[in-house]
Every structure is written in structure tokens, then in C-alpha cells.
Amino acid sequence: MGQFAYTITDEIGLHARPAGALVKLVKESDGAVTISKGEKSADASRLMAIMGLGIRKGDEVVIATDDEALLEKLRKFFQDNL
């Protein structure tokens, strides 16, 4: 399983608009994606699960998936949007 860590730089954190775009990106692929903040983790294909993590500016999240191509798309998504 591949993974990467990312520190959120968006002033609002991981709010509804980018979370929705993240869910859409994940659902376009066949890979399962997990997003973690501290001890909590969520299925990245579920918007309410992501929002429940309460990710704010400065928080470090870890994104994990078995799909290497998807992992690179996700890394770019986080760099471009969060």
C-alpha cells in the first residue's frame, strides 16, 4: 500500500468543496483510499466521513491506497487544492 503525508495549507482546512472534489476523484477509480488524521481515519469515498475528521489548516493527513496511479493523482490534488 502506498501512502503520503500532507500538511493542509488552505486557510479553511479541508472544507466541503474540496472534500466533494476529493470524493469524486476517488470514486472515478477502482482503488480504495483511506485518509487519516492522527488516530482517526476515514474512507475517502464518503464525504461525511471525511468531514467528520475535522481537518483544519496545519493538520497533517496521511493518504493511503493500493493504486499507485491514483496515489499520484491524489498527491497532485492535495498540492493544487489544499
Contacts in CASP RR format, 6 or more apart in sequence:
PFRMAT RR
TARGET T0000
AUTHOR 0000-0000-0000
METHOD contacts of the structure
MODEL  1
MGQFAYTITDEIGLHARPAGALVKLVKESDGAVTISKGEKSADASRLMAI
MGLGIRKGDEVVIATDDEALLEKLRKFFQDNL
1 64 0 8 1.000
1 65 0 8 1.000
1 66 0 8 1.000
2 64 0 8 1.000
2 65 0 8 1.000
2 66 0 8 1.000
2 68 0 8 1.000
2 71 0 8 1.000
3 62 0 8 1.000
3 63 0 8 1.000
3 64 0 8 1.000
3 65 0 8 1.000
3 71 0 8 1.000
4 62 0 8 1.000
4 63 0 8 1.000
4 71 0 8 1.000
4 74 0 8 1.000
4 75 0 8 1.000
5 60 0 8 1.000
5 61 0 8 1.000
5 62 0 8 1.000
5 63 0 8 1.000
6 60 0 8 1.000
6 61 0 8 1.000
6 62 0 8 1.000
6 63 0 8 1.000
6 75 0 8 1.000
6 78 0 8 1.000
6 79 0 8 1.000
6 82 0 8 1.000
7 58 0 8 1.000
7 59 0 8 1.000
7 60 0 8 1.000
7 61 0 8 1.000
8 14 0 8 1.000
8 55 0 8 1.000
8 56 0 8 1.000
8 57 0 8 1.000
8 58 0 8 1.000
8 59 0 8 1.000
8 60 0 8 1.000
8 61 0 8 1.000
8 82 0 8 1.000
9 57 0 8 1.000
9 58 0 8 1.000
9 82 0 8 1.000
10 18 0 8 1.000
10 57 0 8 1.000
10 81 0 8 1.000
10 82 0 8 1.000
11 57 0 8 1.000
12 57 0 8 1.000
13 55 0 8 1.000
13 56 0 8 1.000
13 57 0 8 1.000
13 59 0 8 1.000
13 82 0 8 1.000
14 22 0 8 1.000
14 50 0 8 1.000
14 51 0 8 1.000
14 53 0 8 1.000
14 54 0 8 1.000
14 55 0 8 1.000
14 56 0 8 1.000
14 61 0 8 1.000
14 82 0 8 1.000
16 47 0 8 1.000
16 51 0 8 1.000
18 81 0 8 1.000
18 82 0 8 1.000
19 47 0 8 1.000
19 50 0 8 1.000
19 51 0 8 1.000
20 47 0 8 1.000
20 50 0 8 1.000
21 77 0 8 1.000
21 81 0 8 1.000
22 35 0 8 1.000
22 44 0 8 1.000
22 50 0 8 1.000
22 74 0 8 1.000
22 77 0 8 1.000
23 44 0 8 1.000
23 45 0 8 1.000
23 46 0 8 1.000
23 47 0 8 1.000
23 50 0 8 1.000
25 73 0 8 1.000
25 74 0 8 1.000
25 77 0 8 1.000
26 33 0 8 1.000
26 44 0 8 1.000
26 45 0 8 1.000
26 70 0 8 1.000
26 74 0 8 1.000
27 45 0 8 1.000
29 67 0 8 1.000
29 69 0 8 1.000
29 70 0 8 1.000
29 73 0 8 1.000
30 67 0 8 1.000
31 65 0 8 1.000
31 66 0 8 1.000
31 67 0 8 1.000
31 70 0 8 1.000
32 43 0 8 1.000
32 45 0 8 1.000
32 65 0 8 1.000
32 66 0 8 1.000
33 43 0 8 1.000
33 44 0 8 1.000
33 45 0 8 1.000
33 63 0 8 1.000
33 64 0 8 1.000
33 65 0 8 1.000
33 70 0 8 1.000
33 74 0 8 1.000
34 41 0 8 1.000
34 42 0 8 1.000
34 43 0 8 1.000
34 44 0 8 1.000
34 63 0 8 1.000
34 64 0 8 1.000
34 65 0 8 1.000
35 41 0 8 1.000
35 42 0 8 1.000
35 44 0 8 1.000
35 50 0 8 1.000
35 53 0 8 1.000
35 61 0 8 1.000
35 62 0 8 1.000
35 63 0 8 1.000
36 42 0 8 1.000
36 61 0 8 1.000
36 62 0 8 1.000
36 63 0 8 1.000
36 64 0 8 1.000
37 53 0 8 1.000
37 54 0 8 1.000
37 55 0 8 1.000
37 59 0 8 1.000
37 60 0 8 1.000
37 61 0 8 1.000
37 62 0 8 1.000
38 60 0 8 1.000
40 53 0 8 1.000
42 49 0 8 1.000
42 50 0 8 1.000
42 52 0 8 1.000
42 53 0 8 1.000
43 49 0 8 1.000
44 50 0 8 1.000
44 63 0 8 1.000
53 61 0 8 1.000
55 61 0 8 1.000
63 71 0 8 1.000
63 74 0 8 1.000
63 75 0 8 1.000
63 78 0 8 1.000
65 71 0 8 1.000
65 74 0 8 1.000
END
